[in-house]
Amino acid sequence: MKLYITTRTDLPNGPQAVQSCHALAQFQVEHPELFRFWYERSNFLALLAVPDEVSLSLLLERARRRGIPAVGFREPDLGGALTAVAPTPTAKGLVRKLPLALAG
């Protein structure tokens, strides 16, 4: 069971990593019981990527439509832009085909 943090490839590598951490922290705050369950059962992370903010917004919307708890992190220093999404580990079907972030 992995937690799938997804960020944007149109951000430089450093901000991709930081925004992903922000999303993980926000997931822990908004879903403490789900976070604890994941942390105690597996603690595996997958850092994935989509091309841009529109793609990230669509991912967050699809998760919510399917009833999958997910958080989106909006970076104040980037005008409130959506920079990363963290859905629960049940989102595997949504993210299965996404590439790894920072892999290239």
Backbone atoms as SQL, in Angstrom:
CREATE TABLE atoms (id INTEGER PRIMARY KEY, chain TEXT, resi INTEGER, resn TEXT, atom TEXT, x REAL, y REAL, z REAL);
INSERT INTO atoms VALUES
  (1, 'A', 1, 'MET', 'N', 0.849, -1.175, 0.000),
  (2, 'A', 1, 'MET', 'CA', 0.000, 0.000, 0.000),
  (3, 'A', 1, 'MET', 'C', 0.894, 1.238, 0.000),
  (4, 'A', 2, 'LYS', 'N', 0.783, 2.038, -1.052),
  (5, 'A', 2, 'LYS', 'CA', 1.600, 3.243, -1.193),
  (6, 'A', 2, 'LYS', 'C', 0.727, 4.485, -1.063),
  (7, 'A', 3, 'LEU', 'N', 1.357, 5.551, -0.626),
  (8, 'A', 3, 'LEU', 'CA', 0.728, 6.862, -0.674),
  (9, 'A', 3, 'LEU', 'C', 1.304, 7.545, -1.904),
  (10, 'A', 4, 'TYR', 'N', 0.425, 8.016, -2.778),
  (11, 'A', 4, 'TYR', 'CA', 0.829, 8.556, -4.077),
  (12, 'A', 4, 'TYR', 'C', 0.796, 10.078, -4.055),
  (13, 'A', 5, 'ILE', 'N', 1.951, 10.690, -3.930),
  (14, 'A', 5, 'ILE', 'CA', 2.052, 12.139, -3.962),
  (15, 'A', 5, 'ILE', 'C', 2.348, 12.535, -5.408),
  (16, 'A', 6, 'THR', 'N', 1.563, 13.454, -5.935),
  (17, 'A', 6, 'THR', 'CA', 1.722, 13.846, -7.335),
  (18, 'A', 6, 'THR', 'C', 1.981, 15.339, -7.426),
  (19, 'A', 7, 'THR', 'N', 2.972, 15.702, -8.204),
  (20, 'A', 7, 'THR', 'CA', 3.345, 17.095, -8.392),
  (21, 'A', 7, 'THR', 'C', 3.392, 17.412, -9.889),
  (22, 'A', 8, 'ARG', 'N', 3.916, 18.585, -10.226),
  (23, 'A', 8, 'ARG', 'CA', 3.892, 19.073, -11.614),
  (24, 'A', 8, 'ARG', 'C', 5.293, 19.144, -12.207),
  (25, 'A', 9, 'THR', 'N', 5.445, 18.628, -13.413),
  (26, 'A', 9, 'THR', 'CA', 6.758, 18.672, -14.065),
  (27, 'A', 9, 'THR', 'C', 7.097, 20.050, -14.623),
  (28, 'A', 10, 'ASP', 'N', 6.117, 20.956, -14.653),
  (29, 'A', 10, 'ASP', 'CA', 6.439, 22.316, -15.110),
  (30, 'A', 10, 'ASP', 'C', 7.061, 23.157, -13.995),
  (31, 'A', 11, 'LEU', 'N', 7.272, 22.560, -12.832),
  (32, 'A', 11, 'LEU', 'CA', 8.005, 23.205, -11.738),
  (33, 'A', 11, 'LEU', 'C', 9.435, 22.670, -11.745),
  (34, 'A', 12, 'PRO', 'N', 10.410, 23.486, -11.342),
  (35, 'A', 12, 'PRO', 'CA', 11.783, 22.978, -11.222),
  (36, 'A', 12, 'PRO', 'C', 11.856, 21.838, -10.197),
  (37, 'A', 13, 'ASN', 'N', 12.896, 21.027, -10.262),
  (38, 'A', 13, 'ASN', 'CA', 13.018, 19.856, -9.396),
  (39, 'A', 13, 'ASN', 'C', 12.921, 20.177, -7.905),
  (40, 'A', 14, 'GLY', 'N', 13.612, 21.213, -7.464),
  (41, 'A', 14, 'GLY', 'CA', 13.572, 21.570, -6.040),
  (42, 'A', 14, 'GLY', 'C', 12.152, 21.858, -5.564),
  (43, 'A', 15, 'PRO', 'N', 11.440, 22.761, -6.236),
  (44, 'A', 15, 'PRO', 'CA', 10.054, 23.011, -5.845),
  (45, 'A', 15, 'PRO', 'C', 9.150, 21.780, -5.970),
  (46, 'A', 16, 'GLN', 'N', 9.395, 20.900, -6.936),
  (47, 'A', 16, 'GLN', 'CA', 8.596, 19.674, -7.009),
  (48, 'A', 16, 'GLN', 'C', 8.723, 18.880, -5.705),
  (49, 'A', 17, 'ALA', 'N', 9.955, 18.737, -5.231),
  (50, 'A', 17, 'ALA', 'CA', 10.195, 17.981, -4.003),
  (51, 'A', 17, 'ALA', 'C', 9.536, 18.665, -2.803),
  (52, 'A', 18, 'VAL', 'N', 9.717, 19.969, -2.704),
  (53, 'A', 18, 'VAL', 'CA', 9.163, 20.711, -1.563),
  (54, 'A', 18, 'VAL', 'C', 7.635, 20.698, -1.585),
  (55, 'A', 19, 'GLN', 'N', 7.038, 20.907, -2.747),
  (56, 'A', 19, 'GLN', 'CA', 5.581, 20.927, -2.838),
  (57, 'A', 19, 'GLN', 'C', 5.003, 19.554, -2.500),
  (58, 'A', 20, 'SER', 'N', 5.701, 18.500, -2.875),
  (59, 'A', 20, 'SER', 'CA', 5.265, 17.151, -2.530),
  (60, 'A', 20, 'SER', 'C', 5.273, 16.954, -1.017),
  (61, 'A', 21, 'CYS', 'N', 6.297, 17.472, -0.362),
  (62, 'A', 21, 'CYS', 'CA', 6.358, 17.398, 1.107),
  (63, 'A', 21, 'CYS', 'C', 5.213, 18.178, 1.743),
  (64, 'A', 22, 'HIS', 'N', 4.903, 19.326, 1.192),
  (65, 'A', 22, 'HIS', 'CA', 3.768, 20.110, 1.696),
  (66, 'A', 22, 'HIS', 'C', 2.471, 19.304, 1.592),
  (67, 'A', 23, 'ALA', 'N', 2.270, 18.632, 0.464),
  (68, 'A', 23, 'ALA', 'CA', 1.046, 17.839, 0.276),
  (69, 'A', 23, 'ALA', 'C', 0.994, 16.689, 1.273),
  (70, 'A', 24, 'LEU', 'N', 2.122, 16.043, 1.524),
  (71, 'A', 24, 'LEU', 'CA', 2.160, 14.963, 2.502),
  (72, 'A', 24, 'LEU', 'C', 1.799, 15.478, 3.896),
  (73, 'A', 25, 'ALA', 'N', 2.360, 16.626, 4.270),
  (74, 'A', 25, 'ALA', 'CA', 2.053, 17.217, 5.574),
  (75, 'A', 25, 'ALA', 'C', 0.575, 17.599, 5.666),
  (76, 'A', 26, 'GLN', 'N', 0.031, 18.163, 4.606),
  (77, 'A', 26, 'GLN', 'CA', -1.382, 18.535, 4.618),
  (78, 'A', 26, 'GLN', 'C', -2.268, 17.305, 4.714),
  (79, 'A', 27, 'PHE', 'N', -1.887, 16.221, 4.031),
  (80, 'A', 27, 'PHE', 'CA', -2.646, 14.974, 4.123),
  (81, 'A', 27, 'PHE', 'C', -2.673, 14.487, 5.570),
  (82, 'A', 28, 'GLN', 'N', -1.531, 14.573, 6.245),
  (83, 'A', 28, 'GLN', 'CA', -1.458, 14.130, 7.636),
  (84, 'A', 28, 'GLN', 'C', -2.378, 14.967, 8.524),
  (85, 'A', 29, 'VAL', 'N', -2.437, 16.263, 8.293),
  (86, 'A', 29, 'VAL', 'CA', -3.283, 17.151, 9.093),
  (87, 'A', 29, 'VAL', 'C', -4.771, 16.905, 8.824),
  (88, 'A', 30, 'GLU', 'N', -5.139, 16.771, 7.544),
  (89, 'A', 30, 'GLU', 'CA', -6.548, 16.643, 7.188),
  (90, 'A', 30, 'GLU', 'C', -7.104, 15.230, 7.360),
  (91, 'A', 31, 'HIS', 'N', -6.233, 14.229, 7.309),
  (92, 'A', 31, 'HIS', 'CA', -6.687, 12.825, 7.412),
  (93, 'A', 31, 'HIS', 'C', -5.784, 12.055, 8.374),
  (94, 'A', 32, 'PRO', 'N', -5.764, 12.450, 9.650),
  (95, 'A', 32, 'PRO', 'CA', -4.812, 11.828, 10.579),
  (96, 'A', 32, 'PRO', 'C', -4.990, 10.315, 10.742),
  (97, 'A', 33, 'GLU', 'N', -6.221, 9.837, 10.746),
  (98, 'A', 33, 'GLU', 'CA', -6.411, 8.389, 10.919),
  (99, 'A', 33, 'GLU', 'C', -5.950, 7.620, 9.685),
  (100, 'A', 34, 'LEU', 'N', -6.250, 8.134, 8.492),
  (101, 'A', 34, 'LEU', 'CA', -5.786, 7.483, 7.267),
  (102, 'A', 34, 'LEU', 'C', -4.264, 7.520, 7.169),
  (103, 'A', 35, 'PHE', 'N', -3.687, 8.645, 7.571),
  (104, 'A', 35, 'PHE', 'CA', -2.236, 8.771, 7.552),
  (105, 'A', 35, 'PHE', 'C', -1.603, 7.755, 8.495),
  (106, 'A', 36, 'ARG', 'N', -2.128, 7.662, 9.698),
  (107, 'A', 36, 'ARG', 'CA', -1.577, 6.722, 10.679),
  (108, 'A', 36, 'ARG', 'C', -1.696, 5.291, 10.177),
  (109, 'A', 37, 'PHE', 'N', -2.839, 4.932, 9.591),
  (110, 'A', 37, 'PHE', 'CA', -3.041, 3.591, 9.044),
  (111, 'A', 37, 'PHE', 'C', -1.977, 3.294, 7.987),
  (112, 'A', 38, 'TRP', 'N', -1.789, 4.229, 7.048),
  (113, 'A', 38, 'TRP', 'CA', -0.782, 4.054, 6.006),
  (114, 'A', 38, 'TRP', 'C', 0.614, 3.949, 6.620),
  (115, 'A', 39, 'TYR', 'N', 0.919, 4.831, 7.537),
  (116, 'A', 39, 'TYR', 'CA', 2.253, 4.894, 8.138),
  (117, 'A', 39, 'TYR', 'C', 2.589, 3.603, 8.882),
  (118, 'A', 40, 'GLU', 'N', 1.639, 3.074, 9.630),
  (119, 'A', 40, 'GLU', 'CA', 1.879, 1.867, 10.419),
  (120, 'A', 40, 'GLU', 'C', 1.857, 0.599, 9.575),
  (121, 'A', 41, 'ARG', 'N', 1.104, 0.595, 8.475),
  (122, 'A', 41, 'ARG', 'CA', 0.966, -0.614, 7.649),
  (123, 'A', 41, 'ARG', 'C', 2.041, -0.749, 6.582),
  (124, 'A', 42, 'SER', 'N', 2.473, 0.383, 6.000),
  (125, 'A', 42, 'SER', 'CA', 3.442, 0.238, 4.917),
  (126, 'A', 42, 'SER', 'C', 4.517, 1.317, 4.924),
  (127, 'A', 43, 'ASN', 'N', 4.121, 2.560, 4.985),
  (128, 'A', 43, 'ASN', 'CA', 5.033, 3.702, 4.957),
  (129, 'A', 43, 'ASN', 'C', 5.758, 3.826, 3.608),
  (130, 'A', 44, 'PHE', 'N', 5.195, 3.254, 2.546),
  (131, 'A', 44, 'PHE', 'CA', 5.768, 3.381, 1.207),
  (132, 'A', 44, 'PHE', 'C', 5.183, 4.612, 0.522),
  (133, 'A', 45, 'LEU', 'N', 6.037, 5.346, -0.161),
  (134, 'A', 45, 'LEU', 'CA', 5.638, 6.530, -0.922),
  (135, 'A', 45, 'LEU', 'C', 5.961, 6.345, -2.391),
  (136, 'A', 46, 'ALA', 'N', 5.137, 6.912, -3.228),
  (137, 'A', 46, 'ALA', 'CA', 5.441, 7.030, -4.648),
  (138, 'A', 46, 'ALA', 'C', 5.297, 8.500, -5.006),
  (139, 'A', 47, 'LEU', 'N', 6.335, 9.076, -5.571),
  (140, 'A', 47, 'LEU', 'CA', 6.309, 10.470, -5.991),
  (141, 'A', 47, 'LEU', 'C', 6.120, 10.489, -7.504),
  (142, 'A', 48, 'LEU', 'N', 4.947, 10.947, -7.915),
  (143, 'A', 48, 'LEU', 'CA', 4.539, 10.912, -9.319),
  (144, 'A', 48, 'LEU', 'C', 4.422, 12.321, -9.877),
  (145, 'A', 49, 'ALA', 'N', 4.196, 12.412, -11.189),
  (146, 'A', 49, 'ALA', 'CA', 4.143, 13.730, -11.817),
  (147, 'A', 49, 'ALA', 'C', 3.111, 13.792, -12.930),
  (148, 'A', 50, 'VAL', 'N', 2.568, 14.980, -13.079),
  (149, 'A', 50, 'VAL', 'CA', 1.713, 15.335, -14.215),
  (150, 'A', 50, 'VAL', 'C', 2.324, 16.590, -14.841),
  (151, 'A', 51, 'PRO', 'N', 1.936, 16.928, -16.068),
  (152, 'A', 51, 'PRO', 'CA', 2.606, 18.040, -16.762),
  (153, 'A', 51, 'PRO', 'C', 2.378, 19.428, -16.162),
  (154, 'A', 52, 'ASP', 'N', 1.173, 19.694, -15.622),
  (155, 'A', 52, 'ASP', 'CA', 0.864, 21.076, -15.268),
  (156, 'A', 52, 'ASP', 'C', -0.276, 21.145, -14.248),
  (157, 'A', 53, 'GLU', 'N', -0.649, 22.376, -13.892),
  (158, 'A', 53, 'GLU', 'CA', -1.681, 22.597, -12.885),
  (159, 'A', 53, 'GLU', 'C', -3.047, 22.075, -13.335),
  (160, 'A', 54, 'VAL', 'N', -3.372, 22.213, -14.608),
  (161, 'A', 54, 'VAL', 'CA', -4.650, 21.721, -15.113),
  (162, 'A', 54, 'VAL', 'C', -4.750, 20.209, -14.905),
  (163, 'A', 55, 'SER', 'N', -3.697, 19.486, -15.240),
  (164, 'A', 55, 'SER', 'CA', -3.678, 18.032, -15.062),
  (165, 'A', 55, 'SER', 'C', -3.797, 17.650, -13.597),
  (166, 'A', 56, 'LEU', 'N', -3.150, 18.412, -12.741),
  (167, 'A', 56, 'LEU', 'CA', -3.209, 18.147, -11.306),
  (168, 'A', 56, 'LEU', 'C', -4.622, 18.404, -10.767),
  (169, 'A', 57, 'SER', 'N', -5.250, 19.469, -11.242),
  (170, 'A', 57, 'SER', 'CA', -6.630, 19.777, -10.842),
  (171, 'A', 57, 'SER', 'C', -7.577, 18.661, -11.273),
  (172, 'A', 58, 'LEU', 'N', -7.376, 18.145, -12.476),
  (173, 'A', 58, 'LEU', 'CA', -8.216, 17.045, -12.962),
  (174, 'A', 58, 'LEU', 'C', -8.034, 15.787, -12.115),
  (175, 'A', 59, 'LEU', 'N', -6.802, 15.512, -11.718),
  (176, 'A', 59, 'LEU', 'CA', -6.536, 14.356, -10.857),
  (177, 'A', 59, 'LEU', 'C', -7.256, 14.499, -9.521),
  (178, 'A', 60, 'LEU', 'N', -7.176, 15.664, -8.923),
  (179, 'A', 60, 'LEU', 'CA', -7.841, 15.917, -7.645),
  (180, 'A', 60, 'LEU', 'C', -9.356, 15.796, -7.791),
  (181, 'A', 61, 'GLU', 'N', -9.887, 16.336, -8.857),
  (182, 'A', 61, 'GLU', 'CA', -11.333, 16.265, -9.114),
  (183, 'A', 61, 'GLU', 'C', -11.792, 14.816, -9.307),
  (184, 'A', 62, 'ARG', 'N', -11.033, 14.036, -10.072),
  (185, 'A', 62, 'ARG', 'CA', -11.398, 12.624, -10.295),
  (186, 'A', 62, 'ARG', 'C', -11.374, 11.836, -8.987),
  (187, 'A', 63, 'ALA', 'N', -10.383, 12.099, -8.152),
  (188, 'A', 63, 'ALA', 'CA', -10.313, 11.413, -6.858),
  (189, 'A', 63, 'ALA', 'C', -11.553, 11.735, -6.028),
  (190, 'A', 64, 'ARG', 'N', -11.892, 12.986, -5.943),
  (191, 'A', 64, 'ARG', 'CA', -13.045, 13.393, -5.133),
  (192, 'A', 64, 'ARG', 'C', -14.352, 12.853, -5.689),
  (193, 'A', 65, 'ARG', 'N', -14.491, 12.827, -7.017),
  (194, 'A', 65, 'ARG', 'CA', -15.710, 12.266, -7.623),
  (195, 'A', 65, 'ARG', 'C', -15.869, 10.788, -7.296),
  (196, 'A', 66, 'ARG', 'N', -14.760, 10.085, -7.178),
  (197, 'A', 66, 'ARG', 'CA', -14.793, 8.656, -6.860),
  (198, 'A', 66, 'ARG', 'C', -14.855, 8.389, -5.358),
  (199, 'A', 67, 'GLY', 'N', -14.924, 9.453, -4.569),
  (200, 'A', 67, 'GLY', 'CA', -15.010, 9.301, -3.120),
  (201, 'A', 67, 'GLY', 'C', -13.685, 8.945, -2.476),
  (202, 'A', 68, 'ILE', 'N', -12.591, 9.215, -3.162),
  (203, 'A', 68, 'ILE', 'CA', -11.262, 8.937, -2.624),
  (204, 'A', 68, 'ILE', 'C', -10.781, 10.185, -1.886),
  (205, 'A', 69, 'PRO', 'N', -10.551, 10.085, -0.584),
  (206, 'A', 69, 'PRO', 'CA', -10.046, 11.248, 0.137),
  (207, 'A', 69, 'PRO', 'C', -8.714, 11.716, -0.451),
  (208, 'A', 70, 'ALA', 'N', -8.619, 12.991, -0.700),
  (209, 'A', 70, 'ALA', 'CA', -7.407, 13.559, -1.291),
  (210, 'A', 70, 'ALA', 'C', -7.279, 15.011, -0.870),
  (211, 'A', 71, 'VAL', 'N', -6.046, 15.466, -0.783),
  (212, 'A', 71, 'VAL', 'CA', -5.797, 16.878, -0.501),
  (213, 'A', 71, 'VAL', 'C', -4.990, 17.466, -1.648),
  (214, 'A', 72, 'GLY', 'N', -5.205, 18.724, -1.882),
  (215, 'A', 72, 'GLY', 'CA', -4.403, 19.464, -2.843),
  (216, 'A', 72, 'GLY', 'C', -3.673, 20.566, -2.097),
  (217, 'A', 73, 'PHE', 'N', -2.403, 20.735, -2.378),
  (218, 'A', 73, 'PHE', 'CA', -1.653, 21.817, -1.740),
  (219, 'A', 73, 'PHE', 'C', -1.532, 22.985, -2.692),
  (220, 'A', 74, 'ARG', 'N', -1.869, 24.163, -2.192),
  (221, 'A', 74, 'ARG', 'CA', -1.776, 25.406, -2.961),
  (222, 'A', 74, 'ARG', 'C', -0.677, 26.266, -2.352),
  (223, 'A', 75, 'GLU', 'N', 0.271, 26.633, -3.186),
  (224, 'A', 75, 'GLU', 'CA', 1.436, 27.381, -2.725),
  (225, 'A', 75, 'GLU', 'C', 1.170, 28.876, -2.715),
  (226, 'A', 76, 'PRO', 'N', 1.171, 29.478, -1.520),
  (227, 'A', 76, 'PRO', 'CA', 0.943, 30.919, -1.427),
  (228, 'A', 76, 'PRO', 'C', 1.963, 31.748, -2.218),
  (229, 'A', 77, 'ASP', 'N', 3.214, 31.290, -2.257),
  (230, 'A', 77, 'ASP', 'CA', 4.254, 32.041, -2.968),
  (231, 'A', 77, 'ASP', 'C', 4.115, 31.961, -4.486),
  (232, 'A', 78, 'LEU', 'N', 3.228, 31.101, -4.963),
  (233, 'A', 78, 'LEU', 'CA', 2.958, 30.992, -6.404),
  (234, 'A', 78, 'LEU', 'C', 1.527, 31.422, -6.708),
  (235, 'A', 79, 'GLY', 'N', 1.026, 32.379, -5.938),
  (236, 'A', 79, 'GLY', 'CA', -0.310, 32.922, -6.169),
  (237, 'A', 79, 'GLY', 'C', -1.430, 31.938, -5.859),
  (238, 'A', 80, 'GLY', 'N', -1.173, 30.994, -4.979),
  (239, 'A', 80, 'GLY', 'CA', -2.195, 30.012, -4.621),
  (240, 'A', 80, 'GLY', 'C', -2.348, 28.901, -5.649),
  (241, 'A', 81, 'ALA', 'N', -1.357, 28.732, -6.506),
  (242, 'A', 81, 'ALA', 'CA', -1.416, 27.683, -7.529),
  (243, 'A', 81, 'ALA', 'C', -1.396, 26.303, -6.883),
  (244, 'A', 82, 'LEU', 'N', -2.145, 25.380, -7.470),
  (245, 'A', 82, 'LEU', 'CA', -2.141, 23.989, -7.034),
  (246, 'A', 82, 'LEU', 'C', -0.827, 23.369, -7.490),
  (247, 'A', 83, 'THR', 'N', -0.042, 22.878, -6.535),
  (248, 'A', 83, 'THR', 'CA', 1.297, 22.380, -6.865),
  (249, 'A', 83, 'THR', 'C', 1.493, 20.898, -6.577),
  (250, 'A', 84, 'ALA', 'N', 0.643, 20.314, -5.736),
  (251, 'A', 84, 'ALA', 'CA', 0.783, 18.889, -5.425),
  (252, 'A', 84, 'ALA', 'C', -0.532, 18.359, -4.881),
  (253, 'A', 85, 'VAL', 'N', -0.738, 17.064, -5.084),
  (254, 'A', 85, 'VAL', 'CA', -1.947, 16.379, -4.628),
  (255, 'A', 85, 'VAL', 'C', -1.534, 15.105, -3.906),
  (256, 'A', 86, 'ALA', 'N', -2.231, 14.816, -2.820),
  (257, 'A', 86, 'ALA', 'CA', -1.991, 13.570, -2.077),
  (258, 'A', 86, 'ALA', 'C', -3.325, 12.883, -1.847),
  (259, 'A', 87, 'PRO', 'N', -3.613, 11.839, -2.610),
  (260, 'A', 87, 'PRO', 'CA', -4.817, 11.038, -2.350),
  (261, 'A', 87, 'PRO', 'C', -4.470, 9.851, -1.448),
  (262, 'A', 88, 'THR', 'N', -5.479, 9.212, -0.902),
  (263, 'A', 88, 'THR', 'CA', -5.238, 8.028, -0.083),
  (264, 'A', 88, 'THR', 'C', -4.666, 6.909, -0.936),
  (265, 'A', 89, 'PRO', 'N', -4.096, 5.896, -0.281),
  (266, 'A', 89, 'PRO', 'CA', -3.531, 4.773, -1.035),
  (267, 'A', 89, 'PRO', 'C', -4.536, 4.045, -1.934),
  (268, 'A', 90, 'THR', 'N', -5.821, 4.250, -1.730),
  (269, 'A', 90, 'THR', 'CA', -6.819, 3.599, -2.584),
  (270, 'A', 90, 'THR', 'C', -6.884, 4.211, -3.976),
  (271, 'A', 91, 'ALA', 'N', -6.069, 5.218, -4.243),
  (272, 'A', 91, 'ALA', 'CA', -6.084, 5.912, -5.535),
  (273, 'A', 91, 'ALA', 'C', -5.210, 5.237, -6.589),
  (274, 'A', 92, 'LYS', 'N', -4.743, 4.046, -6.333),
  (275, 'A', 92, 'LYS', 'CA', -3.828, 3.386, -7.263),
  (276, 'A', 92, 'LYS', 'C', -4.351, 3.384, -8.699),
  (277, 'A', 93, 'GLY', 'N', -5.633, 3.124, -8.887),
  (278, 'A', 93, 'GLY', 'CA', -6.203, 3.106, -10.229),
  (279, 'A', 93, 'GLY', 'C', -6.138, 4.446, -10.931),
  (280, 'A', 94, 'LEU', 'N', -6.181, 5.526, -10.179),
  (281, 'A', 94, 'LEU', 'CA', -6.118, 6.870, -10.766),
  (282, 'A', 94, 'LEU', 'C', -4.718, 7.242, -11.231),
  (283, 'A', 95, 'VAL', 'N', -3.722, 6.711, -10.559),
  (284, 'A', 95, 'VAL', 'CA', -2.354, 7.172, -10.802),
  (285, 'A', 95, 'VAL', 'C', -1.469, 6.109, -11.459),
  (286, 'A', 96, 'ARG', 'N', -2.026, 4.972, -11.733),
  (287, 'A', 96, 'ARG', 'CA', -1.256, 3.818, -12.230),
  (288, 'A', 96, 'ARG', 'C', -0.350, 4.154, -13.409),
  (289, 'A', 97, 'LYS', 'N', -0.795, 5.000, -14.314),
  (290, 'A', 97, 'LYS', 'CA', -0.024, 5.271, -15.535),
  (291, 'A', 97, 'LYS', 'C', 0.836, 6.544, -15.452),
  (292, 'A', 98, 'LEU', 'N', 0.851, 7.198, -14.306),
  (293, 'A', 98, 'LEU', 'CA', 1.636, 8.414, -14.180),
  (294, 'A', 98, 'LEU', 'C', 3.114, 8.081, -14.017),
  (295, 'A', 99, 'PRO', 'N', 3.991, 8.886, -14.600),
  (296, 'A', 99, 'PRO', 'CA', 5.424, 8.646, -14.439),
  (297, 'A', 99, 'PRO', 'C', 5.925, 9.097, -13.071),
  (298, 'A', 100, 'LEU', 'N', 7.077, 8.586, -12.698),
  (299, 'A', 100, 'LEU', 'CA', 7.725, 9.030, -11.474),
  (300, 'A', 100, 'LEU', 'C', 8.184, 10.475, -11.627),
  (301, 'A', 101, 'ALA', 'N', 8.061, 11.232, -10.559),
  (302, 'A', 101, 'ALA', 'CA', 8.572, 12.604, -10.556),
  (303, 'A', 101, 'ALA', 'C', 10.094, 12.561, -10.403),
  (304, 'A', 102, 'LEU', 'N', 10.744, 13.595, -10.887),
  (305, 'A', 102, 'LEU', 'CA', 12.182, 13.782, -10.738),
  (306, 'A', 102, 'LEU', 'C', 13.011, 12.653, -11.354),
  (307, 'A', 103, 'ALA', 'N', 12.408, 11.881, -12.238),
  (308, 'A', 103, 'ALA', 'CA', 13.101, 10.728, -12.812),
  (309, 'A', 103, 'ALA', 'C', 13.933, 11.095, -14.035),
  (310, 'A', 104, 'GLY', 'N', 13.692, 12.253, -14.598),
  (311, 'A', 104, 'GLY', 'CA', 14.395, 12.585, -15.826),
  (312, 'A', 104, 'GLY', 'C', 15.370, 13.651, -15.599);
